[in-house]
Amino acid sequence: MTIFIDADACPVKAEVERVGTRHQMQMYVVSNGGIRPSQNPLVQTVVVDASADAADKWIADACHAQDIVITNDIPLAAAVIEKGAVVVKPNGEMISDKNIGSILATRNLMADLRSADPFLKGGGRAFSKSDRSRFLDTLERAVNLCRIRS
């Protein structure tokens, strides 16, 4: 079991490292740069080129069944779920094969609506302490789920 972090704009890197270290899991922090490398021997920093979706492609290629991927990127989530990985969003939402279809459909609908109406404002609410707490709880459940499966 390995944890992959889609690290660009990820607000929970420190929390992932804490949980991963407690469970002695290998972790990959993947970004296109600007992330300070961790001194933790379980954490490997992977810097990919700046091309579009390079970090997502690296994670999708490297992950396997029973791995955990931390990301907000829905297409990446769909790709790794297809391989049997577990996805946790930084807000604590777990994405699985049971809900990825409706999440992808909603994402595509919202993209169509935004392209049709240039005045439609996007963006969500600010990241909160309750999001961080929910994330930690969900990540612990994901680790336990992967241990049971393997």
MDTraj code that builds the backbone (N, CA, C; nanometers):
import mdtraj as md
import numpy as np

residues = "MET THR ILE PHE ILE ASP ALA ASP ALA CYS PRO VAL LYS ALA GLU VAL GLU ARG VAL GLY THR ARG HIS GLN MET GLN MET TYR VAL VAL SER ASN GLY GLY ILE ARG PRO SER GLN ASN PRO LEU VAL GLN THR VAL VAL VAL ASP ALA SER ALA ASP ALA ALA ASP LYS TRP ILE ALA ASP ALA CYS HIS ALA GLN ASP ILE VAL ILE THR ASN ASP ILE PRO LEU ALA ALA ALA VAL ILE GLU LYS GLY ALA VAL VAL VAL LYS PRO ASN GLY GLU MET ILE SER ASP LYS ASN ILE GLY SER ILE LEU ALA THR ARG ASN LEU MET ALA ASP LEU ARG SER ALA ASP PRO PHE LEU LYS GLY GLY GLY ARG ALA PHE SER LYS SER ASP ARG SER ARG PHE LEU ASP THR LEU GLU ARG ALA VAL ASN LEU CYS ARG ILE ARG SER".split()
xyz = np.array([
    [0.0833, -0.1187, 0.0000],
    [0.0000, 0.0000, 0.0000],
    [0.0875, 0.1247, 0.0000],
    [0.0514, 0.2168, -0.0871],
    [0.1248, 0.3413, -0.1036],
    [0.0246, 0.4553, -0.1080],
    [0.0661, 0.5726, -0.0629],
    [-0.0171, 0.6914, -0.0738],
    [0.0449, 0.7844, -0.1774],
    [-0.0360, 0.8299, -0.2718],
    [0.0054, 0.9262, -0.3727],
    [-0.0685, 1.0563, -0.3468],
    [0.0052, 1.1675, -0.3428],
    [-0.0554, 1.2976, -0.3187],
    [-0.0398, 1.3832, -0.4434],
    [-0.1517, 1.4237, -0.5003],
    [-0.1540, 1.5211, -0.6090],
    [-0.1304, 1.6553, -0.5400],
    [-0.0032, 1.6960, -0.5306],
    [0.0379, 1.7958, -0.4322],
    [0.0146, 1.9411, -0.4701],
    [0.0017, 1.9736, -0.5962],
    [-0.0218, 2.1128, -0.6315],
    [-0.1534, 2.1576, -0.5688],
    [-0.1479, 2.2585, -0.4860],
    [-0.2650, 2.3163, -0.4179],
    [-0.3346, 2.2185, -0.3239],
    [-0.2621, 2.1217, -0.2707],
    [-0.3207, 2.0275, -0.1745],
    [-0.3014, 2.0817, -0.0330],
    [-0.4110, 2.1090, 0.0387],
    [-0.3989, 2.1690, 0.1712],
    [-0.3734, 2.0696, 0.2853],
    [-0.3611, 1.9410, 0.2544],
    [-0.3505, 1.8406, 0.3614],
    [-0.2242, 1.7551, 0.3525],
    [-0.1191, 1.8071, 0.2922],
    [0.0047, 1.7298, 0.2783],
    [0.0609, 1.6887, 0.4147],
    [0.0633, 1.7801, 0.5086],
    [0.1182, 1.7488, 0.6418],
    [0.0357, 1.6412, 0.7110],
    [-0.0959, 1.6461, 0.6962],
    [-0.1828, 1.5459, 0.7578],
    [-0.1604, 1.4086, 0.6960],
    [-0.1433, 1.4041, 0.5645],
    [-0.1166, 1.2769, 0.4966],
    [0.0149, 1.2188, 0.5470],
    [0.1158, 1.3034, 0.5588],
    [0.2456, 1.2549, 0.6055],
    [0.2352, 1.2002, 0.7468],
    [0.1596, 1.2653, 0.8319],
    [0.1429, 1.2179, 0.9698],
    [0.0757, 1.0805, 0.9735],
    [-0.0331, 1.0651, 0.8982],
    [-0.1050, 0.9368, 0.8959],
    [-0.0203, 0.8291, 0.8292],
    [0.0410, 0.8617, 0.7167],
    [0.1252, 0.7658, 0.6461],
    [0.2421, 0.7174, 0.7304],
    [0.3020, 0.8087, 0.8059],
    [0.4139, 0.7720, 0.8931],
    [0.3656, 0.6802, 1.0049],
    [0.2518, 0.7122, 1.0632],
    [0.1976, 0.6283, 1.1711],
    [0.1750, 0.4849, 1.1236],
    [0.1337, 0.4705, 0.9967],
    [0.1059, 0.3370, 0.9411],
    [0.2249, 0.2808, 0.8619],
    [0.3389, 0.3527, 0.8632],
    [0.4607, 0.3082, 0.7943],
    [0.4347, 0.2818, 0.6455],
    [0.3710, 0.3772, 0.5799],
    [0.3379, 0.3650, 0.4381],
    [0.4307, 0.4531, 0.3547],
    [0.4694, 0.4024, 0.2379],
    [0.5454, 0.4816, 0.1419],
    [0.4523, 0.5886, 0.0850],
    [0.5029, 0.7120, 0.0713],
    [0.4231, 0.8224, 0.0183],
    [0.4987, 0.8915, -0.0937],
    [0.4251, 0.9303, -0.1982],
    [0.4804, 1.0071, -0.3091],
    [0.4058, 1.1396, -0.3157],
    [0.4810, 1.2486, -0.3071],
    [0.4260, 1.3831, -0.3194],
    [0.4610, 1.4289, -0.4610],
    [0.3607, 1.4368, -0.5479],
    [0.3836, 1.4604, -0.6902],
    [0.3353, 1.6001, -0.7271],
    [0.4263, 1.6788, -0.7882],
    [0.3900, 1.8142, -0.8304],
    [0.4805, 1.8564, -0.9456],
    [0.4528, 1.9749, -0.9990],
    [0.5413, 2.0258, -1.1041],
    [0.6404, 2.1269, -1.0475],
    [0.6644, 2.1205, -0.9175],
    [0.7672, 2.2027, -0.8547],
    [0.7097, 2.2920, -0.7468],
    [0.7982, 2.3537, -0.6722],
    [0.7573, 2.4473, -0.5696],
    [0.7171, 2.3836, -0.4382],
    [0.7344, 2.2536, -0.4229],
    [0.7007, 2.1842, -0.2993],
    [0.8312, 2.1547, -0.2251],
    [0.8353, 2.1919, -0.0989],
    [0.9545, 2.1651, -0.0183],
    [0.9623, 2.0156, 0.0120],
    [1.0742, 1.9510, -0.0209],
    [1.0878, 1.8076, 0.0079],
    [1.0845, 1.7793, 0.1576],
    [1.0241, 1.6686, 0.1928],
    [1.0166, 1.6260, 0.3321],
    [1.1454, 1.5526, 0.3695],
    [1.1825, 1.5631, 0.4949],
    [1.2980, 1.4886, 0.5458],
    [1.2601, 1.3467, 0.5861],
    [1.1320, 1.3171, 0.5841],
    [1.0802, 1.1870, 0.6224],
    [1.1255, 1.0826, 0.5191],
    [1.1912, 0.9746, 0.5611],
    [1.2376, 0.8731, 0.4651],
    [1.1234, 0.7990, 0.3952],
    [1.0017, 0.8061, 0.4476],
    [0.8877, 0.7416, 0.3825],
    [0.8272, 0.8273, 0.2713],
    [0.8689, 0.9529, 0.2626],
    [0.8113, 1.0463, 0.1659],
    [0.9102, 1.0724, 0.0529],
    [0.8659, 1.0473, -0.0687],
    [0.9459, 1.0773, -0.1865],
    [0.8793, 1.1916, -0.2610],
    [0.9569, 1.2935, -0.2930],
    [0.9062, 1.4064, -0.3706],
    [0.9336, 1.3786, -0.5174],
    [0.8288, 1.3850, -0.5981],
    [0.8412, 1.3629, -0.7420],
    [0.8054, 1.4934, -0.8112],
    [0.8995, 1.5464, -0.8875],
    [0.8744, 1.6691, -0.9631],
    [0.8628, 1.6308, -1.1104],
    [0.7470, 1.6601, -1.1677],
    [0.7209, 1.6309, -1.3085],
    [0.7336, 1.7595, -1.3884],
    [0.7321, 1.7479, -1.5206],
    [0.7415, 1.8686, -1.6021],
    [0.6127, 1.9509, -1.5899],
    [0.6158, 2.0698, -1.6436],
    [0.5044, 2.1640, -1.6265],
    [0.3917, 2.1436, -1.7280],
    [0.3983, 2.0384, -1.8078],
    [0.2919, 2.0171, -1.9062],
    [0.1594, 1.9858, -1.8365],
    [0.0528, 2.0095, -1.9081],
    [-0.0810, 1.9901, -1.8518],
    [-0.0993, 1.8464, -1.8043],
    [-0.1455, 1.8305, -1.6832],
    [-0.1787, 1.7008, -1.6241],
    [-0.0608, 1.6052, -1.6100],
    [0.0624, 1.6568, -1.6091],
    [0.1790, 1.5680, -1.5958],
    [0.1782, 1.4945, -1.4623],
    [0.1435, 1.5632, -1.3533],
    [0.1388, 1.4982, -1.2218],
    [0.0293, 1.3918, -1.2201],
    [-0.0855, 1.4234, -1.2787],
    [-0.1960, 1.3275, -1.2835],
    [-0.1559, 1.2027, -1.3618],
    [-0.0896, 1.2219, -1.4735],
    [-0.0461, 1.1080, -1.5551],
    [0.0554, 1.0223, -1.4792],
    [0.1475, 1.0871, -1.4073],
    [0.2476, 1.0115, -1.3318],
    [0.1798, 0.9265, -1.2252],
    [0.0868, 0.9867, -1.1528],
    [0.0161, 0.9136, -1.0470],
    [-0.0653, 0.7994, -1.1061],
    [-0.1384, 0.8258, -1.2132],
    [-0.2216, 0.7222, -1.2758],
    [-0.1365, 0.6048, -1.3235],
    [-0.0175, 0.6328, -1.3749],
    [0.0712, 0.5261, -1.4215],
    [0.1332, 0.4485, -1.3053],
    [0.1627, 0.5171, -1.1954],
    [0.2374, 0.4550, -1.0855],
    [0.1506, 0.3810, -0.9843],
    [0.0247, 0.4192, -0.9704],
    [-0.0553, 0.3583, -0.8637],
    [-0.1105, 0.2220, -0.9043],
    [-0.1440, 0.1455, -0.8019],
    [-0.1974, 0.0101, -0.8202],
    [-0.3198, -0.0078, -0.7312],
    [-0.3812, -0.1244, -0.7423],
    [-0.4922, -0.1593, -0.6541],
    [-0.4426, -0.1527, -0.5096],
    [-0.5284, -0.1094, -0.4209],
    [-0.5018, -0.0958, -0.2767],
    [-0.4166, 0.0255, -0.2418],
    [-0.3775, 0.1076, -0.3392],
    [-0.3088, 0.2320, -0.3083],
    [-0.4135, 0.3385, -0.2770],
    [-0.3686, 0.4469, -0.2160],
    [-0.4565, 0.5584, -0.1821],
    [-0.4066, 0.6811, -0.2570],
    [-0.4977, 0.7517, -0.3217],
    [-0.4635, 0.8731, -0.3953],
    [-0.5392, 0.9896, -0.3334],
    [-0.4655, 1.0955, -0.3012],
    [-0.5241, 1.2170, -0.2463],
    [-0.5297, 1.3193, -0.3592],
    [-0.6508, 1.3556, -0.4012],
    [-0.6654, 1.4502, -0.5121],
    [-0.8043, 1.5115, -0.5142],
    [-0.8124, 1.6297, -0.5751],
    [-0.9399, 1.6935, -0.6070],
    [-0.9740, 1.6734, -0.7541],
    [-0.8817, 1.6163, -0.8295],
    [-0.8962, 1.6029, -0.9738],
    [-0.9857, 1.4831, -1.0070],
    [-1.1019, 1.5102, -1.0621],
    [-1.2005, 1.4049, -1.0880],
    [-1.1559, 1.3097, -1.1999],
    [-1.1024, 1.3576, -1.3130],
    [-1.0538, 1.2617, -1.4131],
    [-0.9423, 1.1711, -1.3591],
    [-0.8524, 1.2256, -1.2771],
    [-0.7495, 1.1417, -1.2150],
    [-0.8145, 1.0391, -1.1234],
    [-0.9122, 1.0825, -1.0449],
    [-0.9824, 0.9899, -0.9548],
    [-1.0432, 0.8748, -1.0352],
    [-1.1074, 0.9067, -1.1467],
    [-1.1688, 0.8021, -1.2298],
    [-1.0637, 0.7038, -1.2812],
    [-0.9490, 0.7553, -1.3235],
    [-0.8433, 0.6691, -1.3781],
    [-0.7871, 0.5739, -1.2726],
    [-0.7642, 0.6231, -1.1514],
    [-0.7033, 0.5369, -1.0499],
    [-0.8050, 0.4425, -0.9866],
    [-0.9310, 0.4837, -0.9804],
    [-1.0355, 0.3936, -0.9305],
    [-1.0484, 0.2737, -1.0232],
    [-1.0336, 0.2988, -1.1531],
    [-1.0377, 0.1894, -1.2509],
    [-0.9286, 0.0856, -1.2230],
    [-0.8174, 0.1289, -1.1642],
    [-0.7072, 0.0384, -1.1308],
    [-0.7244, -0.0253, -0.9930],
    [-0.8285, 0.0146, -0.9195],
    [-0.8529, -0.0434, -0.7882],
    [-0.8020, 0.0384, -0.6714],
    [-0.7571, 0.1613, -0.6972],
    [-0.7092, 0.2483, -0.5898],
    [-0.8275, 0.3136, -0.5186],
    [-0.8005, 0.3655, -0.3997],
    [-0.8988, 0.4379, -0.3209],
    [-0.8649, 0.5864, -0.3314],
    [-0.9652, 0.6709, -0.3504],
    [-0.9431, 0.8147, -0.3655],
    [-1.0069, 0.8888, -0.2491],
    [-0.9295, 0.9802, -0.1908],
    [-0.9801, 1.0679, -0.0855],
    [-0.9530, 1.2114, -0.1291],
    [-1.0585, 1.2930, -0.1298],
    [-1.0428, 1.4351, -0.1591],
    [-0.9979, 1.5064, -0.0319],
    [-0.9268, 1.6178, -0.0435],
    [-0.8810, 1.6906, 0.0751],
    [-0.9926, 1.7348, 0.1700],
    [-1.1155, 1.7444, 0.1214],
    [-1.2264, 1.7822, 0.2104],
    [-1.2830, 1.6630, 0.2865],
    [-1.2262, 1.5434, 0.2648],
    [-1.2694, 1.4247, 0.3374],
    [-1.3683, 1.3379, 0.2627],
    [-1.4028, 1.3754, 0.1419],
    [-1.4949, 1.2937, 0.0626],
    [-1.4176, 1.1764, 0.0020],
    [-1.4715, 1.0554, 0.0170],
    [-1.4106, 0.9388, -0.0455],
    [-1.4820, 0.9146, -0.1777],
    [-1.4034, 0.8916, -0.2817],
    [-1.4597, 0.8633, -0.4134],
    [-1.4315, 0.7170, -0.4443],
    [-1.5351, 0.6471, -0.4902],
    [-1.5202, 0.5046, -0.5192],
    [-1.5879, 0.4729, -0.6519],
    [-1.5828, 0.3453, -0.6885],
    [-1.6506, 0.3037, -0.8114],
    [-1.8021, 0.3217, -0.7998],
    [-1.8519, 0.3337, -0.6781],
    [-1.9963, 0.3504, -0.6560],
    [-2.0449, 0.4922, -0.6884],
    [-1.9578, 0.5940, -0.6703],
    [-2.0045, 0.7310, -0.6912],
    [-1.9279, 0.8087, -0.7983],
    [-1.8250, 0.7511, -0.8586],
    [-1.7454, 0.8257, -0.9561],
    [-1.8269, 0.8621, -1.0797],
    [-1.9212, 0.7777, -1.1204],
    [-2.0021, 0.8083, -1.2393],
    [-2.0826, 0.9357, -1.2222],
    [-2.1512, 0.9488, -1.1102],
    [-2.2322, 1.0691, -1.0884],
    [-2.1435, 1.1918, -1.0657],
    [-2.0284, 1.1744, -1.0033],
    [-1.9362, 1.2871, -0.9825],
    [-1.8821, 1.3363, -1.1167],
    [-1.8451, 1.2434, -1.2050],
    [-1.7983, 1.2820, -1.3388],
    [-1.9084, 1.3526, -1.4176],
    [-2.0298, 1.3008, -1.4098],
    [-2.1419, 1.3622, -1.4819],
    [-2.1668, 1.5044, -1.4320],
    [-2.1639, 1.5244, -1.3016],
    [-2.1839, 1.6583, -1.2453],
    [-2.0718, 1.7517, -1.2877],
    [-1.9479, 1.7022, -1.2851],
    [-1.8341, 1.7836, -1.3281],
    [-1.8509, 1.8273, -1.4730],
    [-1.8885, 1.7341, -1.5588],
    [-1.9054, 1.7671, -1.6996],
    [-2.0207, 1.8645, -1.7224],
    [-2.1303, 1.8461, -1.6503],
    [-2.2443, 1.9379, -1.6611],
    [-2.2038, 2.0787, -1.6198],
    [-2.1327, 2.0899, -1.5073],
    [-2.0909, 2.2222, -1.4605],
    [-1.9933, 2.2871, -1.5579],
    [-1.9055, 2.2097, -1.6195],
    [-1.8132, 2.2645, -1.7193],
    [-1.8919, 2.3172, -1.8388],
    [-1.9944, 2.2438, -1.8819],
    [-2.0790, 2.2898, -1.9932],
    [-2.1525, 2.4177, -1.9565],
    [-2.2069, 2.4249, -1.8354],
    [-2.2785, 2.5448, -1.7914],
    [-2.1854, 2.6659, -1.7851],
    [-2.0634, 2.6460, -1.7341],
    [-1.9686, 2.7572, -1.7268],
    [-1.9283, 2.8053, -1.8650],
    [-1.9125, 2.7137, -1.9591],
    [-1.8731, 2.7559, -2.0940],
    [-1.9884, 2.8254, -2.1663],
    [-2.1121, 2.7925, -2.1319],
    [-2.2277, 2.8552, -2.1951],
    [-2.2591, 2.9920, -2.1359],
    [-2.2215, 3.0161, -2.0120],
    [-2.2525, 3.1421, -1.9447],
    [-2.1244, 3.2016, -1.8878],
    [-2.0646, 3.2980, -1.9575],
    [-1.9369, 3.3533, -1.9104],
    [-1.9494, 3.4295, -1.7784],
    [-2.0707, 3.4611, -1.7361],
    [-2.0904, 3.5347, -1.6110],
    [-2.1127, 3.4430, -1.4915],
    [-2.1237, 3.3128, -1.5177],
    [-2.1421, 3.2171, -1.4095],
    [-2.0132, 3.2075, -1.3300],
    [-2.0213, 3.2391, -1.2053],
    [-1.9028, 3.2370, -1.1189],
    [-1.8838, 3.0970, -1.0623],
    [-1.7623, 3.0486, -1.0693],
    [-1.7302, 2.9183, -1.0120],
    [-1.6654, 2.9359, -0.8757],
    [-1.6075, 2.8316, -0.8275],
    [-1.5368, 2.8381, -0.6998],
    [-1.6214, 2.7851, -0.5870],
    [-1.5554, 2.7316, -0.4910],
    [-1.6257, 2.6748, -0.3769],
    [-1.5974, 2.7548, -0.2514],
    [-1.6341, 2.6962, -0.1410],
    [-1.6125, 2.7625, -0.0130],
    [-1.4691, 2.7412, 0.0332],
    [-1.4286, 2.8173, 0.1303],
    [-1.2928, 2.8079, 0.1832],
    [-1.2737, 2.6758, 0.2577],
    [-1.1495, 2.6280, 0.2591],
    [-1.1137, 2.5055, 0.3311],
    [-1.1202, 2.5344, 0.4805],
    [-1.1879, 2.4489, 0.5567],
    [-1.2120, 2.4762, 0.6981],
    [-1.1472, 2.3720, 0.7889],
    [-1.1492, 2.4011, 0.9195],
    [-1.0995, 2.3049, 1.0182],
    [-1.1811, 2.1765, 1.0152],
    [-1.3115, 2.1892, 0.9933],
    [-1.3954, 2.0689, 0.9878],
    [-1.3611, 1.9846, 0.8649],
    [-1.3222, 2.0501, 0.7530],
    [-1.2766, 1.9749, 0.6351],
    [-1.1515, 1.8952, 0.6695],
    [-1.0587, 1.9593, 0.7397],
    [-0.9330, 1.8930, 0.7788],
    [-0.9605, 1.7743, 0.8703],
    [-1.0494, 1.7923, 0.9657],
    [-1.0859, 1.6856, 1.0583],
    [-1.1540, 1.5701, 0.9847],
    [-1.2469, 1.6037, 0.8960],
    [-1.3165, 1.5022, 0.8167],
    [-1.2174, 1.4271, 0.7273],
    [-1.1186, 1.5001, 0.6718],
    [-1.0166, 1.4372, 0.5884],
    [-0.9373, 1.3339, 0.6687],
    [-0.8923, 1.3721, 0.7883],
    [-0.8138, 1.2794, 0.8706],
    [-0.8931, 1.1530, 0.9027],
    [-1.0191, 1.1689, 0.9359],
    [-1.1049, 1.0540, 0.9653],
    [-1.1202, 0.9648, 0.8419],
    [-1.1451, 1.0259, 0.7275],
    [-1.1641, 0.9485, 0.6040],
    [-1.0350, 0.8793, 0.5620],
    [-0.9210, 0.9466, 0.5768],
    [-0.7935, 0.8840, 0.5405],
    [-0.7666, 0.7622, 0.6280],
    [-0.7945, 0.7718, 0.7566],
    [-0.7785, 0.6551, 0.8458],
    [-0.8690, 0.5405, 0.7995],
    [-0.9935, 0.5714, 0.7634],
    [-1.0845, 0.4672, 0.7142],
    [-1.0327, 0.4072, 0.5840],
    [-0.9765, 0.4900, 0.4959],
    [-0.9225, 0.4406, 0.3687],
    [-0.8035, 0.3468, 0.3925],
    [-0.7158, 0.3829, 0.4857],
    [-0.6020, 0.2960, 0.5184],
    [-0.6518, 0.1620, 0.5689],
    [-0.7488, 0.1634, 0.6591],
    [-0.8028, 0.0397, 0.7132],
    [-0.8736, -0.0425, 0.6049],
    [-0.9461, 0.0233, 0.5160],
    [-1.0120, -0.0447, 0.4049],
    [-0.9100, -0.1148, 0.3152],
    [-0.8026, -0.0467, 0.2839],
    [-0.6992, -0.1059, 0.1980],
    [-0.6291, -0.2224, 0.2676],
    [-0.6084, -0.2118, 0.3972],
    [-0.5471, -0.3229, 0.4724],
    [-0.6382, -0.4457, 0.4710],
    [-0.7663, -0.4241, 0.4849],
    [-0.8636, -0.5360, 0.4828],
    [-0.8645, -0.6024, 0.3457],
    [-0.8600, -0.5221, 0.2411],
    [-0.8647, -0.5755, 0.1035],
    [-0.7407, -0.6548, 0.0663],
    [-0.6249, -0.6173, 0.1252],
    [-0.5009, -0.6846, 0.0817],
    [-0.4694, -0.8090, 0.1590],
])
top = md.Topology()
chain = top.add_chain()
for i, resn in enumerate(residues, 1):
    res = top.add_residue(resn, chain, resSeq=i)
    for name in ("N", "CA", "C"):
        top.add_atom(name, md.element.get_by_symbol(name[0]), res)
traj = md.Trajectory(xyz[None], top)
